Amino acid sequence: MGTRRNFIKTTSLGVAGLPLLAHGFNLIKPSDKIRLAIIGVGGISGMHIKGFVEHDDVDIVAICDVNQLKIKEKLSLLQELRPHTKVDAYTDFRQVLDRKDIDAVSIATPDHWHALIAIMAFESGKDVYGEKPLSHNVKEGQVMLKSLQRNKRVFQMNNFIHSSDNFHRVAEIIQSGVLGKIKTVRLWKSEQSESLGYPTLQTPPETLDWNMWLGPAPNEPYSEPRASWTWRLFYDYGSGVFGDFWCHITDVVYMALGPKGLKEIETRGKRRTNGIAETPYWFEADFKFDDLNLFWTTEPPKEISGAENMGIGAYFEGEQGTLLCDYFSKTIQIGNETFKELPGVPITLKRSPGAEGHSLEELQDWNLTLVPHQRNFFNCMKSRELPKSNLAYSRELTLPMHLALISFRLKRNLQWNPETEQFINDPAANAMLSRTYREPWNLSQFE
Amino acid sequence: MKPNKSKLKNFVVASVLIIALFVSCKKEKSEEVAVQPKSDITVLFDGTNLDHWEVRDVGDAKFRIKDSTMYSDKFEKGDFIFTKKEYVNFHLKFEYQLPDDGNSGVIIRAGSERPYDWETGFEIQLVSPWTPPLDDFHCTGALYGYAAVQNRPTETPNQWHSMEIRCDRKVVTTIVDGNLTMTVDTDTIPKMEHMQLKGFVGFQPNHAEKEGKYVQFRNVSIKDLDLNPDYVAKGFYEEDERLRVLAHERAVALGTDVVDQLVVLLAEQNTMVKNGAKQVLFDIVVKATNPNTSVSEKNRVKDALNESLNTSVVPDYCKTYLEELIRIME
């Protein structure tokens, strides 16, 4: 009960507009240990944890999940990796946020919980390392940014390939102008999601708090595919394969070019008609920015030689040449010549710390790839600087993904006003930028 | 070999089936009166014009009107005549007359490319008696080559006969001169698997090569079963994915009229039905909120959703979904 009261007190203070914690209230000295809690310890959190334990100045002091089996699993993983650390387990994240001794939370829940937990963490004076995509919808991203700024918090989104040397190098090459002006970028992820069939409705297992799993999402009878990793294929919780990978590969475009002035979104797609999965299994989206055309496809574009076997990729088309890349490789084509590297292009972008001491091959191990990105976050917690994939950046990166799915669901092309962040002449599309939260959860109180 | 006994057997079978069909038709009719103010019957040919039709593969001969009948006197390149509209589920009625060596047919659920009857749709046979006689798979009223008649009809040439063809999803029924002739579930015919479930309805010209011998049709009308919201709603229970996709398409076309039925399906325990209803309600909203849709049409859909929200006895989570749809429409 005490916990619950604290929660209400905290949020009502937020409503009154009083800054909860002035900047520097819980300033961490470079020599201090960071006390971290992980909220949402399903599949992906194993990878996070294996990365987090690489940081000697970070103690994982709490984990939280609505699924007791996941808690058990991750407690034993932590026991194995850090036998001497005491970790508390929670099923209600509000109890984690109530703890004054916790400096930061890492959020690895399904998408529909990302924003609210992050905002409530900001309001409780905690910094946040959050899974991608940033939020479930556009409105949530807007409120997250306001809350972050009001509370002077540090946020890093876990699009961790951002901190790779490869993406930095691609950005340097593009920005050097050696390929000329980039007019078009083609992106793809070749994965077609399943239909999930037609499962029977069930009573949720005893070990799962289904009501809390749903949180702000609409109430819905439990069936196994909704609560397992396939939650992503339901619009109430996720954004399909497209939304899953968008933030990873589009990141390199935002790093290199920072496209502005999104004007038009055109989409085509197909969804399964033999199962409950809702998001498209095949999808194409065309985005028109001020100075750039961005195309997303479910297969590598046929005209790009060398892309046939790339599961995910980005292809920059410049006036003088092209660059084809994925997370760990790049191929540059200028005239008839092909290059793996252009030594003449100077190193201009600061890399994330933490990759030192690991070879490029080692860093291709997923668990270690996260380390530099996490390190950047922890360093920024101490310095109060903006992390590389900070909230303003990751919000801009995530936003076109939401717009494309709205266009697909409404079966029409949409015009966008990037200044007002509203669609032009389409009230229904604008309504889909947000959704109604299920009580008692409420987003608007944090605006 | 035992014509009398066999005839009697056929008569008994046919009588039972006719009664069953009559009862089911009657029941359906009363439901339609209650929920379906619009007419679901279209007169495709009343003797004056071919406005509902399109002649394909026009050769020297083609379907035309003579003495208030539509007829074609040559086979040539084909000269099929097809409805301009595609149908999925329907009840077609017409009268026909064949010459001595007549051989024609009705093409069902045909595509828009040749060969219409063998690659996409199928044919209900219309034929005059041949020597030697055609078997039960190829006589009048048979699903040509695939399903035999259960009750062989009279094939007397040079006189008017009536025929009804009912396509109720996978069940095809023919009635000649008021007698049940054939009823078959096409799922029991593996070779029919590839055939489409939606297409044009067409008439074949007479195959006979002699000049002046032709097939005639008159009083052609069709009842589109997919204009009945109750009928369409049942399509969401179909195991065949293609039928559910078609039910979805037809429900979006019905829009406002089928909202009540779909809201009931939202509360189904069967996730196939529930999910189908959820998706189609969303797509009805998509259509209604399209900038090209009139404001009055949009308001009609919104009102229907609001009314259903206030009157349907469904669990709260179904109402939440309706509220979200209404919110998108504000």
Interface residues (C-beta under 8 A of the other chain):
Chain A: Y198 P199 T200 L201 P218 N219 E220 P221 S223 T273 N274 I276 E278 R409 L410 K411 R412 N425 D426 P427 A428 A431 M432 R435 T436 R438
Chain B: E241 R244 V245 H248 Q269 N270 T271 M272 N275 Q279 F282 D283 V285 V286 T289 N290 P291 D316 Y317 T320 Y321 E323 E324 R327 I328 M329 E330
